[in-house]
Amino acid sequence: MANLTCYDIIKKPVVSEKSMNQMVNKKYTFIVHKDATKNQIKDAVEKLFEGAKVEKVNTINNGGKVRRRGYTVGRTNSYKKAIVTLKEDSKEIELFNSLSK
C-alpha cells in the first residue's frame, strides 16, 4: 500500500442534510482515500483537527452509479466515505461549525 499523508487520506467533507443532522451526535462525514484504513483515518482526523479525539470510525465503499448518454453507458467514479464519531470530551471540528450556520 502507498504511503499516505493526512492530506491524502481526508479528501473533503460531505455537506448534506443528513450529515449536518448527525453533527449533533458528534458524527462527521468525510470522503476519504479508497486504500485508507480505519486506523489511518482516525490518526488523520486527530492530526488535522486539533483537539479532536476519535471514538470510532465507520467506512462505506460506494460504487459508481450507472449513467447513460444516448447509447453510451458508463459509470461515475466510486469513492469511500467515513463517518467519524468523536468522544464526548472532544472539541468539535471547526470546519463543520462554519458550514452549518
N, C-alpha and C positions, 0 to 999 in steps of 0.2 A: 504494500500500500504506500502511496506517496506521502511524503512528509508535509502535513498540512499545518498552516499557521491559524491563529484565531480568526484572522480576517478572511481566510479561505473557507473556514468551516461555516461561519454565520454569514449568509449571503444577504438576506433582507428580512425585515419583519413582515408579518401578514397583517394587513389592515382590513378587517372585515367586521361586520356587525357581531358575529358570533365570537370572534377573538377579542373584541373590545369588551363584550359582556363577561368573558372569562377573567378579565383583569381584576375584577372584584375579589376573586378567589386566589389572586396572585399566580395566575397561569398566563404565560406569554407564549406566543406562537411565532416561529421563525421558519423561513426557507433555509435549508442547510445543504451542505455538500453531500452528494449521494454516497460517498465512501466513509463519511464521518460516523463514528460510533457514539453510543450514549455517553461514555466517559469523556470523549473528546469534546462533545457538545457542552457537557457540564463544565469542564475546565475553561472552554472558550467564553461562556457566559460569565463565569466568575472573574475572568481576567478582563474582559471588555467593559463590564458594567461594575463599577466599584461599589462594594457593599452588598452585592447580590450573593445570596447563599442558596444554592440549588438543592432542593429536596429530592426531586426525581425528574426524569426525562422520558417522555413518550414519543416514539417516532412513527411516522406513517410514510410509506412509499406509494406515491401516486403515479400511475402510468399515464401516458399521454392520451388525450381524447381523440377519437376518430373525427376527422373533418373532411368535407368534400368541397371541391370547386369544379363543378361540371362533372366530367367523367373521372377526374383525378381524385383519388382517395389517399389521404395521408394522416399522419398523427402529429399532435402537438408534442412538445418536449415533456418528458417525465421529470419528476422532481421529488425531493424528500422534504418532509415537513416535521418539525419538532415542537412539541408542546412542553415547555419548561415550567415546572411548579417550584416556586420559591418557598423557603421556610418562613414561619410566622415572624421571627425576629429579624428577617432580612429587609434591607432597603428596597423600595420599589425601583423599577427601571425607569430612568428619566425620559428616555426616548418615547415610551408609550404615553407618559403623562402629558406631554405636549401635543400628541396626536388626538387624545380623547377630548380635548377642550374645544 
